[in-house]
Amino acid sequence: MAPVTDSPRSDDGDLALRWSGRVSLTPRILAVNIFALALLAGGFFYLDSYRSRIEDSRVAQAAREVRLVAEALADAAPERRDRLLLRLARDTGARIRLYDDSGDEIADSRDLGLANFRLIDPDKEPWQQNAARFLDAVIDTVVGAARAPLYREHQAGYDWPDVRTAHSTRTLPTTVWRAPDRTPVITAAAALPNGGTVMTTVNARDITQTVRIERYRLSVVLGIVTLVSVILSLFLARTIVRPLGRLARAAVRVRLGRAREVVVPRLPSRRDEIGMLARALSDMSQALRARIDATEAFAADVTHELKNPLASLRSAAESLATVEDPELRARLLGIVRDDIHRLDRLITDISDASRLDAQLSRAKFDPIDIGALVGALLDARTDRGIERGIRIAYDTPGAGPLIVMGDGARLERVFENLIDNAISFSPDDGLITIAIARENGVLVVRVEDEGPGVPEEARDAIFRRFQSIRPQGEAFGTHSGLGLAIARTIVEGHQGRIAVESRDDRLSGARFVVRFPLADRG
């Protein structure tokens, strides 16, 4: 099982979530949509203010009506008073009572036969009304609405606060009471100019009915919207959370490394960010698997390449202990020196090849004049001397410097390897030609030799690690088989290309062509 490693936190400040990051996406999507619905549910509380405005309007209407009733009764003859009071009660829909200055009742529209004011016993109503009253009480409690006093009948006129106030102050007092069924009862009183007080009482049950009807309609709308919102939220969560869950599980399998091939879903039908993420993760896992395979193959190749010189070195070392012939001992010591040199070169090239990708990814590229770099490299090689009488012809660029962005030391390694390779395969007194030119905005470097050339079927294989076609007569182990692989890695790290071709003049030999993008002069 792969070890679990801690990675440093890399969340950007604008992407970091605090407490909400601990909650799954599905409840978060639902919570956001339900919160918006909660704002719509605030309409229930708006209905309370709507009811208050209706009540205020009805209270003002009751005050106007009781004033007109008082004026009409004051102008009526005593024998016409009861009939006028009954007609006014029928027209206003209110119970009208008349009191003298002592507070005694003189007339009552109900006693005159008009029962237009009747309170409802809530115990005799169906459960739907009880549920409606319970909801009224809950909303009143939540919004903190003032609770009206319970309506109770009084025998004496001055037991009514409106009657006392109207008699003493000559104003039009009104009071809103609460009936047993939680509907409003509005009373209003007015003093008569010639003595006495009139009081009207009305059970404004229509106010409660209007509010309840509006609340029912709002409930239906809210219920439908809530159901649709929940369904859409679950659908949205399903389209986001489920594919993310599949990708997360696949990523965990990749991290654990229990299966060699982990199929990360690519979600080809998704054209959104989720699909882009799925395909990016799939490509990343494939690239990671390719890198792991390459590393494993590289390790196997390293093991194989190290075994040969180590076996030879061990055999020579063991033989030295038993051989006494000076000439044979000298030969064995020569073998030991050659194997040590071979191991040293092999280990150096392996170290460079294994670290090259990482070093190139961190390297800082500077403007490099390739013509000057190759010229300096050839001057140093000429000063050291070139074996076997091999000559190097350098066709210098003529149209000013040819600049590429790169790492000078790494680019120098590319041309060193190519020149070493050309020298190795060139015959005695052979000629190596190096030419640099600008072609269609691309820097092209050609290195030609007069060796046997590279078979067409091997032109790609020679750039692989530990792939080498040794020149005839060269001792085994002189080259590690990593030179061209290192060169290709460096060239591709500089956004370039390297290939091997046949010579244009049809002579024997190989031509290595390196192409780099030229630096922008601006």
matplotlib code that plots the C-alpha trace (Angstrom):
import matplotlib.pyplot as plt

x = [0.0, 1.4, 2.3, 0.1, 2.0, 1.1, 1.1, 1.4, -1.8, -2.2, -5.7, -5.9, -7.6, -10.5, -11.1, -10.7, -14.0, -14.3, -17.1, -19.1, -16.2, -16.9, -20.4, -21.1, -22.2, -25.7, -26.9, -25.1, -27.0, -30.2, -29.4, -28.8, -32.0, -34.1, -32.6, -34.0, -37.4, -37.2, -37.1, -40.3, -41.8, -41.4, -44.5, -46.4, -45.1, -46.1, -49.6, -49.6, -49.0, -51.6, -54.1, -53.1, -53.8, -57.2, -58.1, -57.0, -59.2, -62.2, -61.6, -61.7, -64.8, -66.4, -65.7, -67.2, -70.3, -70.9, -70.7, -73.3, -75.5, -75.3, -76.2, -79.1, -80.5, -80.2, -82.4, -85.0, -88.2, -88.5, -91.3, -89.2, -85.9, -86.2, -87.2, -84.4, -81.9, -83.0, -82.6, -79.1, -78.0, -79.2, -77.4, -74.1, -74.1, -73.3, -75.1, -76.2, -76.9, -78.1, -77.4, -78.7, -76.5, -76.6, -75.2, -78.4, -79.3, -82.2, -82.3, -80.5, -80.8, -80.6, -83.5, -85.4, -85.1, -82.0, -79.4, -76.6, -73.9, -73.2, -70.0, -68.9, -68.1, -64.7, -65.4, -68.2, -66.2, -64.3, -60.6, -59.6, -60.7, -58.8, -55.7, -56.1, -56.5, -53.4, -51.4, -52.7, -51.4, -48.0, -47.5, -48.7, -46.2, -43.3, -43.9, -44.6, -48.1, -50.0, -52.7, -56.1, -58.2, -60.8, -64.3, -66.9, -70.4, -71.2, -74.6, -74.0, -73.0, -70.1, -68.5, -67.6, -64.4, -65.6, -68.9, -67.1, -64.6, -67.2, -69.4, -66.6, -64.5, -67.1, -64.7, -65.1, -63.2, -62.8, -61.5, -60.4, -61.3, -60.5, -63.5, -63.2, -62.5, -59.7, -61.6, -61.5, -64.5, -64.6, -66.5, -67.0, -69.0, -70.2, -72.0, -75.4, -75.8, -79.0, -77.6, -76.9, -74.3, -74.5, -72.1, -71.7, -70.2, -69.2, -67.5, -65.1, -64.8, -64.1, -60.7, -59.5, -61.0, -59.2, -55.9, -56.3, -57.2, -54.1, -52.0, -53.4, -52.6, -49.1, -48.7, -49.7, -47.3, -44.5, -45.2, -45.0, -41.9, -40.3, -41.0, -39.6, -36.6, -35.8, -36.1, -34.0, -31.4, -31.2, -30.8, -28.1, -26.4, -26.6, -25.0, -22.2, -21.7, -21.9, -19.3, -17.1, -17.5, -16.5, -13.5, -12.5, -12.8, -10.7, -8.1, -7.9, -7.3, -4.5, -3.0, -3.2, -1.6, -3.4, -4.3, -1.8, -4.4, -7.0, -9.7, -10.5, -13.9, -13.5, -17.2, -17.2, -20.8, -20.1, -19.0, -18.9, -16.2, -16.9, -16.2, -13.0, -11.9, -12.6, -10.6, -7.8, -7.6, -7.8, -4.9, -3.0, -3.4, -2.3, 0.7, 1.5, 1.2, 3.5, 6.0, 5.9, 6.3, 9.2, 10.8, 10.4, 11.8, 14.7, 15.4, 15.4, 17.7, 20.1, 20.2, 21.0, 23.7, 25.4, 25.5, 27.9, 30.8, 30.3, 30.5, 33.6, 35.1, 34.3, 35.8, 39.0, 39.3, 38.8, 41.4, 44.0, 44.1, 45.3, 47.3, 51.0, 52.1, 53.0, 51.8, 48.4, 48.1, 48.7, 46.0, 43.6, 44.4, 43.7, 40.3, 39.6, 40.5, 38.3, 35.4, 35.8, 35.9, 32.9, 31.0, 31.9, 30.7, 27.6, 26.7, 27.3, 25.1, 22.4, 22.5, 22.1, 19.3, 17.3, 17.5, 17.2, 13.4, 13.2, 16.2, 14.8, 11.4, 13.1, 15.8, 15.8, 16.1, 18.3, 19.0, 21.7, 23.6, 23.8, 26.4, 28.8, 28.1, 28.9, 32.0, 33.4, 32.7, 34.6, 37.5, 37.9, 37.6, 40.3, 42.6, 42.3, 43.0, 40.7, 41.8, 42.3, 42.8, 39.2, 38.4, 35.4, 34.1, 31.9, 29.6, 29.1, 25.9, 26.3, 23.2, 23.9, 23.4, 20.8, 19.2, 17.2, 15.9, 17.5, 19.9, 23.4, 25.0, 22.3, 22.4, 26.2, 25.6, 23.4, 26.1, 28.8, 26.9, 26.2, 29.9, 31.0, 28.6, 29.8, 33.5, 32.8, 31.2, 33.5, 36.3, 39.9, 40.6, 36.9, 35.1, 32.3, 30.3, 28.3, 26.0, 23.6, 20.9, 17.6, 14.6, 11.1, 11.7, 13.3, 16.9, 18.3, 21.5, 22.8, 25.6, 26.8, 29.5, 30.9, 30.2, 28.0, 24.8, 21.7, 19.3, 15.9, 14.2, 16.6, 16.2, 13.8, 15.2, 18.6, 17.1, 15.8, 17.7, 20.4, 20.0, 23.3, 24.7, 28.4, 30.9, 32.9, 36.1, 35.0, 35.4, 32.3, 31.3, 32.9, 29.5, 26.6, 23.8, 22.4, 24.0, 21.3, 18.5, 19.9, 20.2, 16.6, 15.3, 17.2, 16.0, 12.4, 12.7, 13.5, 10.5, 12.7, 12.9, 15.8, 15.9, 18.3, 18.2, 20.2, 22.6, 21.5, 24.6, 23.7, 27.2, 27.4, 27.0, 24.3, 22.8, 21.4, 19.1, 18.2, 15.4, 14.8, 12.3, 14.1, 13.7, 11.4, 13.6, 11.0]
y = [0.0, 3.4, 5.6, 8.5, 11.7, 15.2, 17.9, 21.6, 23.6, 25.3, 26.7, 30.2, 32.7, 33.2, 29.5, 28.6, 27.7, 27.8, 26.0, 25.4, 23.4, 20.7, 20.1, 17.9, 19.7, 18.2, 19.8, 23.0, 23.3, 22.5, 25.0, 27.8, 27.2, 26.7, 29.9, 31.7, 30.1, 31.2, 34.8, 34.0, 32.5, 35.9, 36.8, 35.1, 37.8, 40.4, 39.2, 40.3, 43.9, 43.5, 42.4, 45.4, 47.8, 46.2, 46.5, 50.1, 50.8, 49.0, 50.9, 54.2, 53.1, 52.1, 55.6, 57.3, 55.0, 55.5, 59.3, 59.2, 56.9, 59.3, 62.2, 60.4, 59.2, 62.6, 64.1, 61.3, 61.7, 59.3, 57.3, 56.7, 56.0, 52.2, 51.8, 54.0, 52.2, 48.8, 50.1, 51.6, 48.3, 46.4, 48.8, 48.9, 45.2, 46.2, 45.6, 49.1, 49.8, 53.1, 54.1, 57.1, 59.4, 57.0, 54.1, 52.2, 50.5, 52.2, 50.2, 47.2, 46.2, 42.5, 42.9, 44.5, 41.3, 41.8, 39.1, 40.3, 40.0, 36.4, 35.0, 31.5, 28.8, 27.4, 24.0, 23.4, 24.1, 21.5, 20.7, 22.8, 26.0, 24.9, 24.4, 27.8, 29.4, 27.6, 28.9, 32.4, 32.1, 30.8, 33.6, 36.2, 34.8, 34.8, 38.4, 39.6, 41.0, 42.6, 40.4, 42.0, 41.6, 38.9, 40.1, 39.8, 41.1, 43.8, 44.7, 48.3, 50.8, 52.3, 48.9, 49.4, 51.6, 53.1, 54.3, 55.8, 57.6, 58.9, 60.2, 61.9, 63.3, 63.7, 61.8, 58.7, 56.0, 52.6, 49.2, 46.0, 42.9, 39.2, 36.8, 33.2, 32.1, 34.7, 36.9, 40.7, 42.4, 46.2, 48.5, 52.2, 54.8, 58.3, 60.7, 62.1, 65.9, 65.8, 63.2, 59.5, 57.4, 55.0, 52.0, 49.9, 46.3, 44.4, 41.0, 41.6, 38.0, 38.8, 40.3, 36.9, 35.1, 37.4, 36.9, 33.2, 33.0, 34.9, 32.8, 29.6, 30.9, 31.8, 28.4, 26.6, 28.7, 28.2, 24.5, 24.1, 26.3, 24.3, 21.0, 22.2, 23.7, 20.6, 18.5, 20.8, 21.0, 17.2, 17.1, 19.7, 18.0, 14.7, 16.2, 17.6, 15.4, 12.0, 12.6, 14.3, 11.3, 8.9, 11.1, 11.2, 7.4, 6.9, 9.4, 7.4, 4.2, 5.9, 7.1, 3.7, 2.1, -1.3, -1.6, -1.1, 0.3, 2.6, 3.8, 7.4, 8.3, 10.8, 11.8, 12.5, 13.6, 16.5, 19.7, 21.7, 22.2, 18.8, 17.1, 19.2, 18.1, 14.5, 14.5, 16.4, 13.9, 11.0, 12.5, 13.1, 9.6, 8.2, 10.5, 9.4, 5.7, 6.4, 8.1, 5.2, 2.7, 4.7, 4.9, 1.1, 0.4, 2.8, 1.1, -2.3, -1.0, 0.5, -2.8, -4.6, -2.1, -2.2, -5.9, -6.3, -4.2, -5.4, -9.0, -8.3, -6.3, -9.1, -11.7, -9.7, -9.0, -12.6, -13.7, -11.2, -13.2, -16.3, -15.1, -14.7, -14.1, -10.3, -9.9, -11.5, -9.4, -6.3, -7.3, -8.0, -4.6, -3.0, -4.7, -3.4, 0.2, 0.0, -1.4, 1.4, 4.0, 2.4, 2.4, 6.0, 7.2, 5.1, 6.3, 9.9, 9.6, 7.8, 10.6, 13.3, 11.4, 10.8, 14.4, 16.1, 16.6, 18.1, 20.4, 21.7, 22.4, 24.7, 26.1, 29.8, 30.4, 33.2, 34.5, 32.2, 32.8, 29.3, 30.2, 31.6, 28.6, 26.0, 28.0, 28.1, 24.4, 23.6, 25.8, 24.0, 20.6, 21.6, 22.8, 19.4, 17.7, 15.4, 11.7, 9.7, 12.8, 13.6, 17.2, 19.4, 22.0, 24.7, 26.7, 29.8, 31.8, 35.0, 37.1, 38.2, 36.2, 33.5, 33.7, 31.1, 31.1, 28.3, 27.0, 27.5, 24.5, 22.1, 23.3, 22.9, 19.3, 18.6, 19.6, 17.9, 14.6, 15.1, 15.9, 12.9, 10.7, 11.9, 11.4, 7.9, 6.8, 8.8, 6.9, 7.9, 11.2, 11.7, 15.0, 16.3, 19.2, 21.5, 24.1, 26.6, 28.4, 30.3, 28.6, 30.1, 31.6, 28.4, 27.9, 24.7, 23.0, 20.1, 17.8, 15.4, 12.7, 10.2, 7.1, 4.2, 6.1, 5.0, 2.4, 3.9, 1.4, 2.4, 6.2, 6.5, 3.8, 5.4, 8.3, 5.9, 5.2, 2.5, 2.2, 2.3, 1.2, 0.8, 1.7, -1.2, -1.8, 0.3, -1.4, -2.4, 0.1, 3.1, 4.7, 4.4, 4.5, 7.6, 10.4, 10.8, 10.2, 13.1, 15.3, 14.7, 15.4, 18.7, 19.7, 18.9, 20.8, 23.8, 23.3, 22.0, 18.8, 16.5, 13.9, 11.9, 11.9, 10.7, 13.1, 15.1, 14.2, 10.5, 9.8, 7.4, 9.0, 10.4, 13.8, 14.9, 17.9, 20.0, 22.7, 25.4, 28.3, 31.6, 34.1, 37.1, 40.1, 42.4]
z = [0.0, -0.9, 2.0, 2.8, 2.5, 3.7, 1.1, 1.9, 1.9, -1.5, -1.3, -2.6, -0.3, -2.7, -3.0, 0.7, 2.5, 6.2, 7.9, 4.7, 3.3, 5.8, 4.5, 1.4, -1.8, -1.8, 1.5, 0.6, -2.7, -1.0, 1.8, -0.7, -2.6, 0.6, 2.0, -1.1, -0.4, 3.2, 1.9, 0.0, 3.2, 4.7, 2.9, 5.7, 8.0, 5.5, 5.8, 9.4, 8.4, 5.7, 8.3, 10.5, 7.7, 7.0, 10.7, 10.9, 7.9, 9.5, 12.8, 11.0, 9.2, 12.5, 14.0, 11.0, 11.1, 14.9, 14.4, 11.6, 13.7, 16.6, 14.5, 12.9, 16.3, 17.8, 15.0, 15.2, 17.1, 20.1, 18.5, 15.4, 17.2, 17.5, 13.9, 12.8, 15.0, 13.5, 10.0, 10.7, 12.3, 9.2, 6.8, 8.7, 9.7, 13.3, 16.6, 17.9, 21.6, 23.0, 26.6, 28.7, 30.8, 33.7, 31.6, 31.4, 28.2, 26.4, 23.1, 21.5, 17.9, 18.9, 21.3, 18.5, 16.5, 14.4, 15.3, 13.0, 15.6, 16.7, 18.1, 17.0, 19.5, 18.3, 20.0, 17.5, 14.3, 12.2, 12.7, 9.7, 11.5, 14.6, 12.5, 11.0, 14.4, 15.6, 12.6, 13.4, 16.9, 15.8, 13.3, 15.8, 18.3, 15.8, 14.6, 18.1, 17.3, 20.1, 21.5, 21.6, 24.8, 24.9, 24.0, 26.8, 27.1, 29.7, 31.1, 32.2, 29.6, 31.6, 31.9, 28.2, 28.0, 24.7, 26.3, 29.3, 27.1, 24.6, 27.4, 29.3, 26.4, 23.6, 21.2, 19.0, 20.9, 19.3, 20.5, 18.8, 20.7, 20.2, 19.7, 21.0, 17.5, 17.2, 14.8, 15.5, 17.2, 16.7, 19.1, 18.6, 20.7, 20.3, 22.6, 21.4, 21.5, 23.6, 26.0, 26.0, 24.2, 21.2, 20.7, 17.6, 17.7, 14.6, 14.3, 11.4, 10.5, 6.9, 7.8, 9.1, 6.2, 3.7, 5.5, 5.6, 1.9, 1.0, 3.3, 1.7, -1.8, -0.7, 1.0, -2.3, -4.3, -1.7, -1.6, -5.3, -5.6, -2.7, -4.4, -7.7, -6.0, -4.1, -7.3, -9.3, -6.4, -6.2, -10.0, -9.9, -7.0, -8.9, -12.0, -9.9, -6.9, -8.5, -11.2, -8.7, -6.4, -9.2, -10.0, -6.3, -6.0, -9.1, -7.8, -4.5, -6.4, -8.3, -5.1, -3.4, -6.5, -5.9, -9.6, -12.3, -14.7, -13.1, -15.5, -14.7, -16.3, -19.0, -19.2, -22.9, -22.9, -20.5, -22.1, -18.9, -16.3, -14.8, -18.1, -18.5, -15.0, -15.8, -19.0, -17.4, -14.5, -17.0, -19.1, -15.9, -14.6, -18.0, -18.1, -14.5, -15.5, -18.5, -16.2, -13.7, -16.6, -17.9, -14.5, -14.0, -17.4, -16.7, -13.4, -15.1, -17.8, -15.3, -13.4, -16.6, -17.7, -14.3, -14.1, -17.1, -15.9, -12.3, -13.4, -15.4, -12.5, -10.1, -12.3, -12.8, -9.1, -8.2, -10.8, -9.4, -6.2, -7.9, -10.9, -10.4, -14.0, -14.2, -17.8, -17.0, -13.9, -15.9, -18.4, -15.5, -14.0, -17.3, -17.4, -13.9, -14.9, -18.0, -16.0, -13.4, -16.1, -17.7, -14.4, -13.7, -17.1, -16.9, -13.4, -14.4, -17.5, -15.5, -12.8, -15.5, -17.3, -14.2, -13.0, -16.4, -16.5, -13.1, -13.6, -17.0, -15.4, -12.8, -15.1, -15.9, -19.6, -20.9, -24.5, -26.0, -29.2, -30.6, -33.2, -30.6, -28.3, -31.0, -32.1, -28.6, -28.1, -31.3, -30.4, -27.0, -28.8, -31.3, -28.6, -26.8, -30.1, -32.1, -32.4, -35.6, -37.8, -37.9, -39.1, -38.3, -40.7, -39.2, -41.5, -39.3, -39.6, -41.5, -40.8, -37.2, -34.0, -33.8, -30.4, -28.6, -25.0, -23.1, -20.5, -21.9, -20.1, -21.2, -24.8, -24.8, -23.6, -26.7, -29.2, -27.2, -27.4, -31.1, -31.8, -29.7, -31.5, -34.9, -34.0, -32.7, -36.1, -38.4, -40.2, -39.8, -41.4, -41.8, -42.1, -39.8, -41.0, -38.7, -40.3, -38.6, -40.5, -40.1, -41.8, -41.6, -38.2, -36.8, -35.9, -37.7, -36.7, -38.8, -37.8, -40.6, -40.5, -42.9, -40.9, -41.8, -41.2, -39.2, -40.7, -41.3, -38.9, -36.1, -36.4, -33.6, -31.4, -31.1, -29.1, -26.4, -23.2, -23.4, -27.1, -28.9, -32.3, -31.5, -34.3, -35.7, -33.6, -30.6, -27.2, -25.4, -22.7, -24.2, -24.5, -22.1, -24.6, -23.0, -25.0, -27.7, -25.2, -23.0, -26.1, -27.1, -23.6, -23.5, -27.0, -26.3, -22.9, -25.0, -27.3, -30.0, -32.1, -33.0, -35.7, -37.8, -41.6, -44.6, -46.2, -49.2, -51.2, -50.9, -49.4, -46.5, -43.1, -40.8, -40.5, -37.1, -37.4, -34.4, -34.6, -32.0, -32.0, -32.4, -29.6, -30.1, -30.9, -29.4]

ax = plt.figure().add_subplot(projection="3d")
ax.plot(x, y, z, "-o")
ax.set_aspect("equal")
plt.show()
